[in-house]
């Protein structure tokens, strides 16, 4: 990734030349490419609606996807999209000005979902669920209007891990946000190419590039959110045992239905002696072959 004056996307103009940043950039780009390839996100003739909130994660997503496209490694058409949800004090010109300056094809749309959320959600309750549902509906509509085949979101590794524990602690199920899914209507993919990227890397990347970060003053200003609580737990575990987040994330990619308790995933009732060939793995646990 040598940045010559005539061989660099505007999103990377002025990138720091330090060895530390080059390693960070290379890691984020590599991990994004691995997720795209491993989960089969590239579709011939695809057009992606890349959702840009103005936060560190979506800026990182936008930059890395254009890096891959610029290098000929992502043969899809990219359209950036920001949904202005009518939050009081939202700096409406920041993203359009940035995208124009960076020469990024984009669409900015205003929809006052803020008033709806404030009217419908009782005092003391969190806004996240309704806000997310309204936002997602508009993004699906915009994707259809723009002829896009996929809606692309900036959720990273830590988002996926936190969602898993939220479902475990509060939802009573083993589930999280998958890197790739099809919407309920069946006409759009939803991709999360940053699935392997750590939140701390997104933060360092966006800060080093000096992208104009816009904080979320709606849900981000609420105290006592379940996600904040889970994040605190994971932070404490990580501080006590560095690398634990990555170990737990790898577990999401190493599920063994025969060693869980869901009869819809494994036929426990039909299990017979001698019907499975079991081998001991190095940890001494039975492993299906």
Secondary structure, 3 states (H helix, E strand, C coil): CCCECCECCHHHCCCCCCHHHHHHHHHHHHHHHHHHHHCCCCCCCCEEEEECCCCHHHHHHHHHHHHHHHCCCCCCEEEEEEEECCCCCCCHHHHHHHHHHCCCCEEEEECCHHHHHHHHCCCCCCCHHHHHHHHHHHHHHHHHHCCCCEEECCCCHHHHHHHHHHHHHHHCCCCCCCCEEECCCCCCEEECCCCCCCHHHHHHHHHHHCCCCCCCCCHHHCCCCHHHHHHHHHHHHHHHCCCHHHHHHHHHCCCCHHHCCCCCCCCCCCCCCCCCCEEECCCCCEEEC
